[in-house]
Amino acid sequence: MKRFLEKHGIFYGWAIVIYALVIMAVCFGICHNCFTLYIIPVTETFGWPRKAFSFGLTLMYIMQMAGSVLTGRIYRKVPVLRIMKIAVLVQPAAYFLLSFARNLPLFYLLFIIVGACCPFLCFQAFTVIIANWFEEKRGLATGIAFMGSGLGGMIFNALGGVLLQHLGFAAVFRIYAVIIAAVAVPIVFLLVKEKPADLSLLPCGERPGTDGKFFHETIYGASWGEALRSKNLYILLFSALAIGFSTSVLSSSIVTNVTDSGYAATYAAMVNAMYLGAVSVGKIILGGMFDRLGMKKALVIALFMQILGLSGMYFAGFRLMHIVLVLGAAIGCASGTVAYPLMTQAVFGNRDYTALAGLMMALGNLGGCIAPFFGNAVFDTTGNYRTAYIAAAAVTVLTVVSALIVKTIKKPEAEDAVS
């Protein structure tokens, strides 16, 4: 593969980005984004309340949060790729075993295992790997890689709906487990390389500084201890929590809100599919904005787009506002994944980048976990989601303020360029 890409003048790092996209499509897109496919058939088969089975998704997100916090410490001692090779074998095996589960505790246990593997296969793992491969164009690379989760959710939700009708949920668990293994295992074991040096390459945009050293060899920014004593960290953590909350309030209620506004369930599903496709593209756009405009400008634009998307949800009774919803959320909700590692790099540098980015992702996931409970509580109390959208818009405005006051750090190459 390296020779083929070199022959055509293509940097191998872009192949890593495509591998990341594909792995996220199957490992996250199937395991997380297809969860709702199983709620009705499983609960109707066993006679369980929907909220009881849905708690399995909460457990997966809890494991995602825990993994986000732990990855920084683990990756200091164990190479990223070594853990990926374990996780890529365990996750499809656990997903396959879901087809044999007949009681809630076993479902919960297997969902915990599936969720625990995700940080070491998806966002956290490729946050580190992409940082190794890209000095320049990191935002674009991150956006392309992270769009895999949405694309996978869109593709495998559509396929799963058809398979469930004809084969039942147990068969779908097995088929999707085989797909995860067949796609992800060869990529992880044979194609993914943790660092450019593994192929005698340099990161994208790498060049020697004035002292003759390469930039990727330069450690700069705050240590873990220094970050903990910095108010910038707590501004970023609030931002991550607020972004996770706001984007999840929007994304988790699209189908129900559009349906409650008087539209058919099939039309609401189409709006949701348009949203998933748009936010996938939005991740690429937002990543490129971080590269071109810098963290503050890109994030402020994304947050204003998020407010636009929330306004589309608030006025969902008007069909025209569904276009506003999709266009706003395309960029706004993309910040719920793409922004965290790029914000971390911009504020704290690379000294303890992995640990701090993991902490940011954990707070984002926490906000995402809180949002559905909050939104449904608002609905149960008021009969609609409008108050939830107002609350999400309010914290988004506060996040705009946070983005403007937080202090960013200059990369060494920027300093060298000035001198």
Phi, psi and omega in degrees: 000319180299315181296319181298314181293319179297323179299326181260012176069030182252129179290133184298336179302329178289331173294320176302319179298317179293320176300319179298316178302314183293316180297318178294326179298319183268321185279323177259317181302321178280308190291321181263307190283349177257006184303317185296341177303326189269348189301306183292308182297321181291313183292325178289326179293316186258355178072030181265155171294146181299321183295332180292314179289322181296340177299337176300323178292322176300319179297322178297320179290326176298317178294325176298317178295313181299317179296323180299320180289321187279337186302320181303314180289320182294318183290346174289334185251330184234133178302145182304314186293328179296319179288324178301320182294327176287312184297325183287343173271322184287317187299307179296329177296315178295321179295322177297319182293340175302332181292343181257356182290140180227003177218155185299316180303323179290319174303313181300315181300315182290323176295325176298316180295314179300314180294324180294333180282333187302314180301329184271001177241335192242245192303310185293316181298314184280343169301317180289313185295317180293324176298325177292325188269340187231113167276320174250160178059026180293323179297314178298314180299318179296317180298316179296315181297315186286343178292346181300325182297317179289319178297317178298318178299318181294313183292312187279340170292316180296314179295318182296325178300320178290315182296322180298321180297325186260333188240338183093163188292325182298318179294323180293319175305315183291315181298315181291328176296319178295320178297315178303311182294315184294327182271310190282322185299310179298323181295313183293316185281331189246332192245322183288132175240132186292323183224151176301328181300336178296338177243020181058040179241171174246157178298157178300130179082005182286139176203155182288145177277188183295336179268005180087352179274151177278149184296325183291348176271352184270121176266125182217162177101191187273144171282172178302313181296319178295321179296320180297334179268001183260135177293338179300323180298317184286332172294317179293320180295319175299317180300316180296315179299315182292318179296315178300319179295309185296313181293326180285324175304317180290304189292328185280353185235011184300306184298312183292320182292317179295320177296315179296338180277004173107012181254157181293153181298325179294322177292319178299320178296324178294318177300318179295321178295320176297320177299313181299318178293319182293319182290334175296314176293323180300329179296321178293315181298315182294319177300317177296324177296320177299320179294316188275321189258343187090168187298311189296308182297315181297316183291319179298317177299315180299320182290323175294324175295324177297318177298322176298316177298320178295325177294326175296324176290321182297320181255039185294349176293341179260123185301324181299330181290346177291329175291319177299318178303309184294315182293317179293314182291335181304318178267317184299310182286341175297333179295340181292351175231310187293323191290326190302306180294326181288324174295317180300313180298318184293328185264322188243358178075206188246003186300308176235042186303314185298313181294318183288322177295322177297319178296319177299315180296324179297317178293323176297317178294324177298315176300321178294328178287322182291322190304310181299320178297316180296313181299317180289327176295319177298317180297316180298328183276319188251344182088002176204176184259006190299319179297324178296321179291324176296317179297318179296320178295322181296314180290333176293320176298318178297326179291326174301315178299316179300318181296328182281331184264341181292146182264131177264167182243145178277139173289151178306322182295329178292321179294319179296321182296323179292319179286000000 
